[in-house]
Amino acid sequence: MTMWNKILALLDAQFGFQSTKASSKVKKMRQGYDNQTNELVIWLEYRVRVKTNQPSQSDTKTDPKVLRQAAVKKQRSVMNDLIARSNRLKRW
């Protein structure tokens, strides 16, 4: 298993798409350097095609929609931080 496949599997698990995805892919879009924090920044694109013929599940512990919503709420602060860093990098 390559590193990109491992990253893809982790993203699928993080966002709850293991059982509902038809396909997913991750791609490196660009990379830059944040002089303010002395960090290398890499932008990734993660795409998921979800199966459309999934039966609805009522159990909130296994319902993919509920799991995705929980993951999105948990990651909101991380995404805001990434956006802020991206905006700082654009100014350089």
C-alpha positions in Angstrom: 0.0 0.0 0.0 1.5 3.3 -1.1 1.5 6.4 1.1 -1.2 8.0 -1.0 -3.4 5.0 -0.5 -2.9 5.2 3.2 -3.8 8.9 3.2 -6.9 8.1 1.1 -7.9 5.4 3.6 -7.4 7.8 6.5 -9.5 10.5 4.9 -12.3 8.0 4.0 -12.3 6.9 7.7 -12.1 10.4 9.0 -15.1 11.6 7.1 -17.1 8.4 7.3 -17.1 7.3 3.7 -15.7 3.7 4.1 -19.0 2.0 3.3 -20.9 4.6 1.4 -18.3 5.6 -1.3 -18.3 4.4 -4.8 -14.8 5.9 -5.3 -12.5 8.4 -3.8 -9.2 10.1 -4.7 -6.7 12.5 -3.2 -4.4 14.7 -5.2 -1.7 17.2 -4.3 -2.8 20.5 -5.8 0.1 22.8 -4.9 2.7 23.5 -2.2 4.3 26.6 -0.7 6.2 27.9 2.2 4.7 29.9 5.1 7.5 32.3 6.1 5.7 33.5 9.1 5.6 30.1 10.7 8.5 28.5 8.9 6.3 25.6 7.7 5.9 23.9 4.3 2.2 24.0 3.3 0.7 21.4 1.0 -2.8 21.8 -0.5 -4.6 18.5 -1.1 -7.8 17.9 -3.0 -10.0 15.0 -1.7 -12.9 13.9 -3.8 -15.5 11.3 -3.0 -18.3 9.8 -5.2 -21.0 8.4 -2.9 -23.3 5.5 -3.8 -26.7 6.8 -4.5 -28.7 3.6 -3.9 -27.9 3.3 -0.2 -30.8 2.4 2.1 -31.4 4.9 4.9 -30.3 3.8 8.3 -32.0 4.8 11.5 -29.2 3.9 13.9 -27.2 7.1 14.7 -24.1 5.1 15.6 -23.8 3.7 12.1 -25.7 6.2 10.0 -23.1 7.6 7.5 -24.9 10.9 7.3 -24.7 11.4 11.1 -21.1 10.2 11.2 -20.1 12.7 8.4 -21.9 15.6 10.2 -20.1 14.8 13.4 -16.8 14.6 11.6 -17.5 18.0 9.9 -18.3 19.6 13.2 -15.2 18.2 14.8 -13.0 19.4 11.9 -14.5 22.9 11.6 -11.9 24.5 13.8 -9.1 22.7 12.0 -10.4 23.8 8.7 -10.6 27.4 9.9 -7.0 27.2 11.0 -6.0 25.8 7.6 -7.8 28.6 5.8 -6.2 31.3 8.0 -2.8 29.8 7.3 -3.6 29.7 3.6 -4.6 33.3 3.6 -1.3 34.3 5.4 0.6 32.4 2.8 -1.2 34.1 -0.1 0.0 37.5 1.2 3.6 36.4 0.9 
